[in-house]
């Protein structure tokens, strides 16, 4: 019974991630947020702000989807996540491909 519940739980989380991504499908890309995160990381500033709540960057979208499914990829708010945070998260598997 535990194994079946665990499988259902994982399928539910996958469905939650898919639904989140479908809802965000037509959102705009936030170039300003990308700049804010870059400056924050270069100068090691403690916090940043969400520049535009109706636009986001790719890592913000991924982090938000996993957060929505109760699987936070890192300790940061989704608008503060950059690709390196996702790449080195212990919540995902890293798969390397060669051409």
C-alpha positions as CSV (number, residue, x, y, z in Angstrom):
1,X,0.0,0.0,0.0
2,X,2.8,2.4,0.8
3,X,4.4,1.9,-2.6
4,X,1.1,2.5,-4.4
5,X,0.5,5.7,-2.4
6,X,4.0,6.9,-3.2
7,X,3.4,6.4,-6.9
8,X,0.1,8.2,-6.8
9,X,1.8,11.0,-4.9
10,X,4.5,11.4,-7.6
11,X,2.0,11.3,-10.4
12,X,0.0,14.0,-8.7
13,X,3.1,16.2,-8.4
14,X,3.9,15.6,-12.0
15,X,0.4,16.7,-13.0
16,X,0.7,19.8,-10.8
17,X,3.9,20.8,-12.6
18,X,2.4,20.2,-16.0
19,X,-0.7,22.3,-15.1
20,X,1.5,25.1,-13.8
21,X,3.5,25.2,-17.0
22,X,0.4,25.1,-19.2
23,X,-1.0,28.1,-17.3
24,X,2.3,30.0,-17.8
25,X,2.6,29.1,-21.4
26,X,1.9,32.6,-22.8
27,X,3.8,34.6,-20.2
28,X,6.4,37.0,-21.4
29,X,10.2,36.7,-20.8
30,X,11.6,39.1,-18.2
31,X,14.9,40.4,-19.4
32,X,15.0,43.0,-16.6
33,X,14.7,40.2,-14.0
34,X,17.6,38.4,-15.6
35,X,19.7,41.6,-15.2
36,X,18.7,42.0,-11.6
37,X,19.7,38.5,-10.7
38,X,23.0,38.9,-12.6
39,X,23.8,42.1,-10.7
40,X,22.8,40.5,-7.4
41,X,25.1,37.5,-7.9
42,X,28.0,39.5,-9.2
43,X,27.9,41.9,-6.2
44,X,26.7,39.2,-3.7
45,X,23.7,41.3,-2.7
46,X,21.5,39.6,-0.1
47,X,18.1,40.1,-1.8
48,X,16.5,41.0,-5.1
49,X,13.0,42.0,-6.1
50,X,10.6,40.6,-8.6
51,X,10.9,43.1,-11.5
52,X,7.7,42.1,-13.2
53,X,5.0,39.7,-11.9
54,X,3.6,39.1,-15.4
55,X,6.9,38.1,-16.9
56,X,9.7,35.7,-15.8
57,X,12.9,34.0,-16.8
58,X,13.3,30.3,-17.6
59,X,14.8,29.3,-14.2
60,X,12.0,31.3,-12.4
61,X,9.4,29.3,-14.4
62,X,11.0,25.9,-13.6
63,X,11.5,26.8,-9.9
64,X,7.9,28.1,-9.7
65,X,6.5,24.9,-11.2
66,X,8.4,22.7,-8.7
67,X,7.5,25.0,-5.8
68,X,3.8,24.7,-6.9
69,X,4.1,20.9,-6.6
70,X,5.7,21.3,-3.1
71,X,9.2,20.4,-4.3
72,X,11.3,23.5,-3.8
73,X,14.5,23.2,-5.8
74,X,16.5,25.5,-3.5
75,X,16.0,27.9,-0.6
76,X,15.4,31.0,-2.8
77,X,12.2,32.5,-4.0
78,X,11.4,31.5,-7.5
79,X,12.1,35.0,-8.9
80,X,15.6,34.9,-7.4
81,X,16.6,31.5,-8.9
82,X,19.1,31.4,-11.7
83,X,20.0,28.4,-13.9
84,X,23.0,27.4,-11.7
85,X,20.7,27.0,-8.7
86,X,18.7,24.4,-10.7
87,X,21.7,22.7,-12.2
88,X,23.1,22.0,-8.7
89,X,19.9,21.3,-6.9
90,X,19.8,18.0,-5.0
91,X,16.2,17.6,-6.0
92,X,16.8,16.8,-9.6
93,X,18.9,14.4,-11.6
94,X,21.5,15.8,-13.9
95,X,21.7,14.0,-17.3
96,X,24.5,14.8,-19.7
97,X,24.0,14.2,-23.4
98,X,26.6,14.1,-26.1
99,X,25.9,14.9,-29.7
